[in-house]
Amino acid sequence: MNDFERTPQPSKRTLATRRAGEIRRQRIAQVRERETRIEGTVIDVLTAKLAVEEGRLAIAAGVQELQQLGETQESIGKLCDLTIGEVRAFLAAARDQESATA
């Protein structure tokens, strides 16, 4: 085999450039993966937050209905395993919700 048949080996500079490009692509892929995970987590948090808010509104409506049925704040607290402060907060939230929709 003579020297003319051998394929030329890439220079060190070419190899370094290729390696730098590979590293750059890997880093970009890692950043994209991180951003995708962040987006997914944010969506999960916002979904949970919405579910909590809907739950609070449902509790407030239920507490208000119990009060309209003649239950006292103390009895509502005992029936629903809530403190008096929580009962009052839910009643206030129900009033606020009514005034916001009215």
C-alpha positions as CSV (number, residue, x, y, z in Angstrom):
1,M,0.0,0.0,0.0
2,N,1.5,3.3,-1.0
3,D,1.0,6.7,0.5
4,F,-1.4,7.8,-2.2
5,E,-4.0,5.1,-1.3
6,R,-4.2,5.9,2.4
7,T,-7.0,8.2,3.5
8,P,-5.7,11.4,5.1
9,Q,-6.2,11.6,8.9
10,P,-8.0,14.7,10.1
11,S,-5.9,17.3,11.7
12,K,-6.0,17.9,15.4
13,R,-7.8,21.1,14.8
14,T,-10.5,19.4,12.8
15,L,-10.9,16.7,15.5
16,A,-11.1,19.4,18.2
17,T,-13.7,21.3,16.1
18,R,-15.8,18.2,15.7
19,R,-15.5,17.4,19.4
20,A,-16.5,21.0,20.3
21,G,-19.5,20.6,18.1
22,E,-20.6,17.4,19.7
23,I,-20.2,18.9,23.2
24,R,-22.3,21.9,22.1
25,R,-25.0,19.7,20.7
26,Q,-25.1,17.7,23.9
27,R,-25.4,20.8,26.0
28,I,-28.2,22.2,23.8
29,A,-30.0,18.8,24.2
30,Q,-29.6,18.9,27.9
31,V,-30.9,22.5,28.1
32,R,-33.9,21.5,26.0
33,E,-34.6,18.5,28.2
34,R,-34.4,20.7,31.3
35,E,-36.7,23.3,29.8
36,T,-39.2,20.5,28.9
37,R,-39.1,19.2,32.4
38,I,-39.6,22.7,33.8
39,E,-42.6,23.2,31.6
40,G,-44.1,19.9,32.7
41,T,-43.6,20.7,36.3
42,V,-45.0,24.2,36.0
43,I,-48.1,22.7,34.3
44,D,-48.4,20.1,37.1
45,V,-48.2,22.9,39.8
46,L,-50.7,25.1,38.1
47,T,-53.1,22.1,37.6
48,A,-52.8,21.3,41.3
49,K,-53.3,24.9,42.3
50,L,-56.5,25.0,40.2
51,A,-57.7,21.8,41.8
52,V,-57.0,23.2,45.3
53,E,-58.9,26.4,44.4
54,E,-61.8,24.5,43.1
55,G,-61.8,22.4,46.3
56,R,-61.8,25.5,48.4
57,L,-64.7,26.9,46.5
58,A,-66.6,23.6,46.9
59,I,-65.9,23.6,50.7
60,A,-67.0,27.2,51.0
61,A,-70.2,26.5,49.2
62,G,-70.8,23.4,51.4
63,V,-70.1,25.3,54.6
64,Q,-72.4,28.1,53.5
65,E,-75.2,25.6,52.7
66,L,-74.8,24.0,56.1
67,Q,-75.2,27.4,57.7
68,Q,-78.3,28.1,55.6
69,L,-79.7,24.7,56.8
70,G,-79.4,26.1,60.3
71,E,-76.1,24.7,61.5
72,T,-73.9,26.9,63.7
73,Q,-70.3,27.6,63.0
74,E,-69.4,25.3,65.9
75,S,-71.5,22.4,64.6
76,I,-70.2,22.8,61.1
77,G,-66.7,22.7,62.5
78,K,-67.4,19.5,64.3
79,L,-69.3,17.9,61.4
80,C,-66.6,18.7,58.9
81,D,-63.5,18.5,61.1
82,L,-62.7,22.2,60.7
83,T,-61.7,24.8,63.2
84,I,-64.0,27.7,63.9
85,G,-61.4,29.9,62.1
86,E,-61.6,27.7,59.0
87,V,-65.4,27.7,59.1
88,R,-65.4,31.5,59.3
89,A,-62.8,31.8,56.5
90,F,-64.8,29.5,54.2
91,L,-68.0,31.5,55.0
92,A,-66.2,34.7,54.1
93,A,-64.8,33.1,50.9
94,A,-68.4,32.1,50.0
95,R,-69.6,35.6,50.6
96,D,-66.8,37.0,48.5
97,Q,-67.5,34.5,45.7
98,E,-71.2,35.5,45.8
99,S,-70.4,39.2,45.6
100,A,-67.9,38.6,42.7
101,T,-70.5,36.7,40.7
102,A,-73.3,39.1,41.5
